[in-house]
């Protein structure tokens, strides 16, 4: 009997520190409870609290499915903290959750996210510094700027709000070649890092607990194209698409990203999960994405033809993604990377791949297209589903989707190209599925 009393006391103690709103829901797994978004965020134990939203499976208004073990662990920690903390400092516990103070960059100057500073001039001259111990170098974080204290604003007053409201969409495929940072950005970005907003069609696909799954490409406010092989174990209840993201570990971008749950997953009926033939899928978003300076669709290419192939072999192409930079590494990049890659002619690609463990009888199927083969430059693990896009003929800074990252033998090894979904070859399939959804793409 004593253990029953102890167990009952523990249960009551844990409930005292919960929001008293954890409930069982048919929308959730057996090891989950339905709770508030805030409570699931606060109790997160994955180390990735900078990523929002935390869950793609909703079980009510502002309520999400959250792991029972996570909630119980959090309640126990809160119980222990309250029991052991001296009463004189209990009201200061919340201060632990406050962010560290902003970095000083001069007299009455602080490094703040660019969107929270009213003017557009970075103070990098050292003028007004009254103490030589205050560094004259720029802010140490990307997307931060040196801002006079009296010029700091909150999100509602951000100068970017007006810029986004005045945005006028032209057409698909237009990049922002200098990014969307309006002032003289001198942050030392790595050579293979894209600038915020440079390629506005990039989409991240995340699983239920907001673990990054794969990349995708926005081709319409309600459509994302990606690879089937990343989705074989997923359902519409386990996925969320995020457009306009750049740094997966930060919320300091000038414009916020937008997320949408998935209404329908459309995989190619002839997709082969072993050989990865026809490795393409469309995601119909539950709600349309609002187009903005940093969120715009990419153009689709015309159907495959000898003339198109010849033209594509002579233009500039890029691949983007958050995948790892090194073979064998599971570490993803948190800032969107950009790689300039040449397309490789089909017969040449097949010959080079036959020199690998694929051996001499390997045949490159028509649903694949190749790019890369330069040492040290390649897409790799974690880049699956991300776009390979090439310049449109006669257009400046405008691109069309040519490939989707699918598979490779090695990463960044000389003379071993990577293999991508051949989007021109599958254009007819894309058009058929889009027509079936009643969606019309804008004329290009």
C-alpha positions as CSV (number, residue, x, y, z in Angstrom):
1,X,0.0,0.0,0.0
2,X,2.9,2.4,0.8
3,X,4.2,2.3,-2.8
4,X,0.7,3.3,-4.0
5,X,0.6,6.3,-1.8
6,X,4.1,7.3,-2.9
7,X,3.2,6.9,-6.6
8,X,0.0,8.9,-6.0
9,X,2.0,11.7,-4.3
10,X,4.5,11.8,-7.2
11,X,1.7,12.0,-9.8
12,X,0.1,14.9,-7.9
13,X,3.5,16.6,-7.6
14,X,4.1,16.4,-11.3
15,X,0.6,17.6,-12.1
16,X,1.2,20.7,-10.0
17,X,4.0,21.8,-12.3
18,X,2.2,21.0,-15.6
19,X,-0.3,23.2,-17.4
20,X,-3.0,20.7,-16.4
21,X,-3.9,20.4,-20.0
22,X,-2.1,17.3,-21.3
23,X,-4.8,15.1,-22.8
24,X,-5.0,11.8,-24.8
25,X,-5.9,12.4,-28.4
26,X,-6.6,10.1,-31.3
27,X,-4.4,12.4,-33.4
28,X,-1.3,11.5,-31.4
29,X,0.8,8.4,-31.1
30,X,0.6,6.1,-28.1
31,X,3.7,7.7,-26.6
32,X,2.4,11.2,-26.9
33,X,0.0,13.6,-25.3
34,X,-1.9,16.6,-26.7
35,X,-0.7,19.8,-25.1
36,X,-0.2,23.5,-25.9
37,X,2.4,24.6,-28.4
38,X,4.1,26.7,-25.7
39,X,4.4,23.8,-23.2
40,X,5.8,21.5,-25.8
41,X,8.4,24.1,-26.8
42,X,9.4,24.9,-23.3
43,X,9.8,21.2,-22.4
44,X,11.8,20.4,-25.5
45,X,14.8,18.2,-24.8
46,X,16.2,17.9,-28.3
47,X,18.5,20.9,-28.2
48,X,16.9,22.5,-31.2
49,X,14.5,24.9,-29.6
50,X,15.6,27.6,-32.1
51,X,13.5,25.8,-34.8
52,X,9.8,26.6,-35.0
53,X,7.3,25.2,-35.0
54,X,8.1,22.2,-32.9
55,X,5.5,19.8,-34.2
56,X,3.7,19.3,-37.5
57,X,0.9,17.1,-35.9
58,X,-1.8,19.4,-34.5
59,X,-4.4,18.0,-32.2
60,X,-6.5,21.1,-31.6
61,X,-6.4,24.9,-31.7
62,X,-2.8,25.9,-30.8
63,X,-2.2,22.3,-29.5
64,X,0.3,19.8,-30.7
65,X,1.3,16.2,-30.0
66,X,4.2,16.1,-27.7
67,X,6.2,13.1,-26.3
68,X,4.9,12.0,-22.9
69,X,8.5,11.2,-21.7
70,X,9.5,14.8,-22.6
71,X,6.7,16.3,-20.6
72,X,7.3,14.1,-17.6
73,X,11.0,14.8,-17.6
74,X,10.4,18.5,-17.8
75,X,7.9,18.4,-14.9
76,X,10.3,16.4,-12.7
77,X,13.1,18.9,-13.4
78,X,10.8,21.8,-12.6
79,X,9.7,20.0,-9.4
80,X,13.4,19.4,-8.3
81,X,14.3,23.0,-9.2
82,X,11.5,24.5,-7.1
83,X,12.1,22.1,-4.2
84,X,15.9,22.8,-4.1
85,X,16.0,26.6,-4.9
86,X,16.3,29.0,-1.9
87,X,13.1,31.0,-1.5
88,X,15.0,34.3,-1.8
89,X,15.8,33.6,-5.5
90,X,12.8,31.7,-6.7
91,X,11.5,34.8,-8.6
92,X,14.8,34.9,-10.5
93,X,14.6,31.4,-12.0
94,X,13.0,32.8,-15.2
95,X,16.0,35.0,-15.8
96,X,18.0,31.9,-16.7
97,X,15.9,31.7,-19.9
98,X,16.6,35.3,-20.9
99,X,19.0,35.7,-23.9
100,X,22.6,37.0,-23.2
101,X,23.0,40.8,-23.5
102,X,23.7,42.2,-26.9
103,X,27.3,42.6,-28.0
104,X,28.6,46.2,-27.6
105,X,30.1,47.8,-30.7
106,X,30.6,51.4,-29.5
107,X,29.2,54.1,-27.2
108,X,25.5,53.5,-26.9
109,X,25.8,51.0,-29.8
110,X,24.8,47.3,-29.8
111,X,24.8,44.4,-32.2
112,X,21.2,43.5,-32.9
113,X,19.4,41.5,-35.7
114,X,19.3,43.8,-38.8
115,X,15.5,43.8,-38.8
116,X,15.4,45.5,-35.4
117,X,17.5,48.5,-36.3
118,X,15.8,51.6,-37.8
119,X,18.5,53.0,-40.0
120,X,20.6,51.2,-42.7
121,X,24.1,52.3,-42.0
122,X,26.6,50.1,-40.2
123,X,29.0,51.9,-37.9
124,X,32.3,50.2,-38.8
125,X,34.6,53.3,-38.7
126,X,35.2,53.4,-35.0
127,X,33.7,56.9,-34.8
128,X,32.2,57.7,-31.4
129,X,34.1,55.0,-29.6
130,X,35.0,56.4,-26.2
131,X,36.9,53.5,-24.8
132,X,39.7,51.7,-26.7
133,X,38.7,48.5,-25.1
134,X,35.5,48.4,-27.1
135,X,36.3,46.6,-30.3
136,X,36.0,48.4,-33.6
137,X,35.4,45.2,-35.6
138,X,32.0,44.4,-37.0
139,X,29.4,42.3,-35.2
140,X,30.5,38.7,-34.7
141,X,27.2,37.1,-35.9
142,X,25.8,37.0,-39.4
143,X,22.6,39.1,-40.0
144,X,23.5,41.3,-37.0
145,X,24.5,45.0,-37.3
146,X,25.9,47.7,-35.1
147,X,22.9,49.8,-34.1
148,X,22.5,53.0,-32.0
149,X,20.5,52.1,-28.9
150,X,17.9,54.8,-29.7
151,X,17.4,53.2,-33.2
152,X,16.4,49.8,-31.9
153,X,12.8,48.8,-32.7
154,X,10.6,45.8,-32.1
155,X,9.4,43.5,-34.8
156,X,6.2,45.4,-35.5
157,X,8.3,48.6,-36.3
158,X,10.9,46.8,-38.4
159,X,11.7,48.5,-41.7
160,X,11.4,45.1,-43.3
161,X,7.7,45.0,-42.6
162,X,7.0,47.8,-45.1
163,X,9.4,46.3,-47.6
164,X,7.5,43.0,-47.5
165,X,4.1,44.8,-47.7
166,X,5.3,46.6,-50.9
167,X,6.6,43.5,-52.6
168,X,5.4,42.9,-56.2
169,X,5.9,39.5,-57.6
170,X,7.2,39.5,-61.2
171,X,7.4,35.8,-62.2
172,X,9.0,32.5,-61.3
173,X,12.8,31.9,-61.2
174,X,14.1,35.3,-60.4
175,X,17.0,35.2,-57.8
176,X,18.2,38.0,-55.6
177,X,21.8,38.0,-56.7
178,X,23.0,40.2,-53.8
179,X,20.7,38.7,-51.3
180,X,18.2,40.8,-49.3
181,X,20.4,42.6,-46.8
182,X,20.1,46.3,-47.7
183,X,23.3,47.7,-46.1
184,X,26.9,47.1,-46.8
185,X,27.3,43.6,-45.3
186,X,30.9,42.8,-44.6
187,X,30.4,39.6,-42.7
188,X,33.0,37.0,-43.8
189,X,30.7,34.4,-45.3
190,X,32.3,31.2,-46.6
191,X,32.6,31.0,-50.4
192,X,30.0,28.2,-50.6
193,X,27.3,30.0,-48.4
194,X,24.3,31.6,-50.1
195,X,23.3,35.1,-49.0
196,X,20.0,35.4,-47.3
197,X,17.2,35.5,-49.8
198,X,19.5,34.8,-52.8
199,X,17.5,31.7,-54.0
200,X,13.9,32.3,-52.8
201,X,12.5,28.9,-53.9
202,X,14.4,26.8,-51.4
203,X,12.2,24.8,-49.0
204,X,13.1,22.7,-46.0
205,X,11.0,19.6,-45.2
206,X,10.8,18.7,-41.5
207,X,9.4,15.7,-39.6
208,X,7.0,15.7,-36.6
209,X,9.5,16.9,-34.0
210,X,11.0,19.4,-36.5
211,X,14.0,17.3,-37.3
212,X,15.3,18.2,-40.8
213,X,14.3,15.6,-43.3
214,X,15.2,16.9,-46.8
215,X,15.1,19.8,-49.2
216,X,12.5,20.8,-51.6
217,X,11.6,23.4,-54.2
218,X,8.7,25.8,-54.3
219,X,7.1,25.8,-57.8
220,X,3.7,27.3,-56.9
221,X,2.3,28.8,-53.6
222,X,0.7,25.4,-52.9
223,X,3.3,23.0,-54.5
224,X,6.7,21.8,-53.5
225,X,8.6,19.3,-55.5
226,X,11.1,16.9,-53.8
227,X,12.3,13.3,-54.0
228,X,10.2,10.2,-53.3
229,X,12.9,8.3,-51.4
230,X,12.8,10.8,-48.6
231,X,9.1,10.3,-48.1
232,X,8.6,6.5,-48.1
233,X,8.1,6.3,-44.3
234,X,6.2,9.6,-44.0
235,X,2.6,10.7,-44.1
236,X,0.8,14.0,-44.3
237,X,0.6,14.0,-40.5
238,X,4.3,13.8,-40.0
239,X,5.6,16.5,-42.3
240,X,5.8,20.3,-42.5
241,X,7.3,22.4,-45.2
242,X,9.2,25.6,-44.4
243,X,9.8,28.3,-47.1
244,X,12.0,31.3,-46.7
245,X,14.4,29.7,-44.2
246,X,18.1,30.3,-44.3
247,X,19.8,29.6,-41.0
248,X,18.1,26.6,-39.4
249,X,19.4,27.5,-36.0
250,X,18.3,31.1,-35.9
251,X,15.2,33.3,-36.0
252,X,17.1,36.5,-36.8
253,X,16.6,36.6,-40.6
254,X,15.2,39.9,-41.8
255,X,12.0,38.3,-43.1
256,X,10.4,35.3,-41.2
257,X,10.1,31.9,-42.8
258,X,6.6,30.4,-43.4
259,X,5.5,26.9,-42.6
260,X,2.7,24.8,-43.9
261,X,1.4,21.3,-43.2
262,X,1.0,18.9,-46.1
263,X,-2.4,18.1,-47.5
264,X,-1.3,15.5,-50.0
265,X,1.8,13.5,-51.0
266,X,1.9,12.6,-54.7
267,X,4.7,10.1,-55.4
268,X,5.5,8.8,-58.9
269,X,3.6,5.5,-59.4
270,X,6.7,4.0,-61.0
271,X,9.2,5.1,-58.3
272,X,11.5,2.2,-57.5
273,X,12.8,2.5,-53.9
274,X,15.8,0.2,-54.6
275,X,17.1,1.7,-57.9
276,X,15.5,5.2,-57.2
277,X,14.1,5.4,-60.8
278,X,11.5,8.2,-61.1
279,X,12.5,9.6,-57.7
280,X,10.1,12.5,-57.7
281,X,7.2,13.6,-55.5
282,X,4.9,16.6,-55.3
283,X,3.7,18.0,-51.9
284,X,0.4,19.8,-52.0
285,X,0.5,22.3,-49.1
286,X,-2.4,22.7,-46.7
287,X,-2.3,26.5,-47.0
288,X,-0.7,28.5,-49.8
289,X,2.6,30.2,-49.0
290,X,2.4,34.0,-49.2
291,X,5.0,35.1,-51.8
292,X,7.5,37.7,-50.5
293,X,10.9,39.0,-51.4
294,X,12.5,35.9,-49.9
295,X,9.8,33.4,-51.0
296,X,9.2,32.9,-54.7
297,X,8.7,29.8,-56.9
298,X,11.3,28.4,-59.3
299,X,10.4,27.9,-63.0
300,X,9.9,24.5,-64.4
301,X,11.9,23.6,-67.6
302,X,10.4,22.6,-70.9
303,X,10.1,18.8,-71.7
304,X,13.4,17.1,-72.5
305,X,14.7,17.5,-76.1
306,X,18.2,17.4,-77.7
307,X,18.1,21.2,-78.1
308,X,17.4,21.7,-74.4
309,X,20.1,19.3,-73.3
310,X,22.7,21.0,-75.5
311,X,21.7,24.4,-74.1
312,X,21.8,23.3,-70.5
313,X,25.3,21.9,-70.9
314,X,26.6,25.4,-71.6
315,X,24.9,27.5,-68.9
316,X,25.7,28.1,-65.2
317,X,24.0,25.8,-62.7
318,X,23.8,25.7,-58.9
319,X,22.7,23.3,-56.2
320,X,21.6,24.5,-52.8
321,X,20.9,22.6,-49.6
322,X,21.7,22.2,-45.9
323,X,23.4,18.8,-46.3
324,X,26.9,17.9,-45.0
325,X,30.0,19.1,-46.7
326,X,32.0,16.0,-46.2
327,X,31.4,12.3,-47.1
328,X,30.7,10.2,-44.2
329,X,29.6,13.1,-42.0
330,X,26.2,13.3,-40.4
331,X,26.6,17.0,-39.5
332,X,24.3,19.2,-41.5
333,X,25.0,22.8,-42.4
334,X,22.7,25.2,-40.5
335,X,23.2,28.0,-43.1
336,X,22.0,27.3,-46.7
337,X,25.0,26.4,-48.9
338,X,25.4,27.1,-52.6
339,X,27.5,25.1,-55.0
340,X,28.2,25.9,-58.7
341,X,28.1,22.7,-60.6
342,X,28.4,21.8,-64.3
343,X,26.0,19.4,-65.9
344,X,27.6,16.3,-67.3
345,X,26.6,14.8,-70.6
346,X,24.7,11.5,-70.2
347,X,27.2,9.1,-72.0
348,X,30.1,10.7,-70.2
349,X,28.4,10.4,-66.8
350,X,27.6,6.8,-67.4
351,X,31.2,6.0,-68.4
352,X,32.5,7.7,-65.2
353,X,30.0,5.9,-63.0
354,X,31.1,2.6,-64.5
355,X,34.6,3.2,-63.2
356,X,33.1,3.1,-59.6
357,X,31.7,0.2,-57.6
358,X,28.7,0.3,-60.0
359,X,30.9,-1.5,-62.5
360,X,30.9,-1.9,-66.2
361,X,27.3,-3.0,-66.8
362,X,25.7,0.0,-65.1
363,X,23.2,1.8,-67.3
364,X,22.1,5.3,-66.5
365,X,18.3,5.4,-66.8
366,X,16.5,8.4,-68.5
367,X,14.9,9.6,-65.2
368,X,18.4,10.6,-64.1
369,X,20.7,13.5,-65.0
370,X,24.2,14.2,-63.8
371,X,26.2,17.1,-62.5
372,X,29.5,17.7,-60.8
373,X,32.7,15.7,-60.7
374,X,34.9,18.6,-59.6
375,X,37.0,17.8,-56.6
376,X,35.7,19.3,-53.3
377,X,32.4,20.5,-54.8
378,X,29.3,18.3,-54.5
379,X,26.0,17.7,-52.9
380,X,26.1,15.1,-50.2
381,X,24.2,13.5,-47.3
382,X,21.2,15.6,-46.2
383,X,20.9,17.4,-49.6
384,X,18.3,14.9,-50.9
385,X,15.3,16.6,-52.4
386,X,17.1,19.9,-52.9
387,X,17.1,21.7,-56.3
388,X,19.7,21.8,-59.1
389,X,18.8,24.8,-61.2
390,X,20.3,26.4,-64.3
391,X,20.1,29.8,-66.0
392,X,17.3,30.4,-68.3
393,X,18.4,31.2,-71.9
394,X,18.6,35.0,-72.6
395,X,17.7,35.8,-68.9
396,X,19.8,37.5,-66.2
397,X,19.6,36.1,-62.7
398,X,16.7,33.9,-63.7
399,X,16.7,30.1,-63.3
400,X,14.7,26.9,-64.0
401,X,14.6,23.6,-62.1
402,X,16.7,21.0,-64.0
403,X,17.4,18.4,-61.3
404,X,16.6,17.2,-57.8
405,X,19.3,15.8,-55.6
406,X,18.8,12.0,-55.6
407,X,21.9,9.8,-55.1
408,X,25.7,9.5,-55.5
409,X,28.5,7.0,-55.3
410,X,30.9,9.3,-53.4
411,X,30.8,13.0,-52.3
412,X,33.1,15.6,-53.9
413,X,35.5,13.1,-55.5
414,X,37.0,14.1,-58.8
415,X,35.4,12.6,-61.9
416,X,32.5,11.0,-60.0
417,X,29.4,13.1,-60.8
418,X,26.3,13.1,-58.6
419,X,23.0,11.8,-59.9
420,X,19.9,14.0,-59.9
421,X,16.2,13.5,-60.8
422,X,15.9,14.5,-64.5
423,X,13.1,17.1,-64.2
424,X,12.8,17.9,-68.0
425,X,12.3,14.1,-68.6
426,X,9.5,14.0,-66.0
427,X,7.9,17.4,-66.9
428,X,4.9,15.6,-68.5
429,X,4.3,13.7,-65.3
430,X,4.4,16.9,-63.3
431,X,2.0,18.7,-65.6
432,X,-0.4,15.8,-65.5
433,X,-0.5,15.8,-61.7
434,X,-0.8,19.6,-61.5
435,X,-3.8,19.5,-63.8
436,X,-5.4,16.8,-61.7
437,X,-5.1,19.2,-58.7
438,X,-6.8,22.0,-60.6
439,X,-3.7,24.2,-60.2
440,X,-2.5,26.5,-63.0
441,X,1.1,27.6,-63.2
442,X,1.9,31.2,-64.2
443,X,3.0,31.5,-67.8
444,X,6.8,31.8,-68.0
